[in-house]
Amino acid sequence: MSVTVAAGISVALVMFGAVLTTAPATAGRWPSIAIAAVALFVAIVYTGTAIRSRHRR
């Protein structure tokens, strides 16, 4: 996995979480907050895994 690709996917996940928690239709609802938290966690893990695999080469 390329770090550039992982960074792009992570940015998309962070943007998805931000939109989900701030959109008027979903803001303040616990499912949207939970989904956004999972998206942020996946973004961190995904990018970290890509960086880690790059350093092992």
Buried (B, 14 or more C-beta within 10 A) or exposed (E): BEEEEBBEBBEEBBEBBEEBBEEEEBEEEEEBBEBBEEBBEBBEEBBEEBEEEEEEE
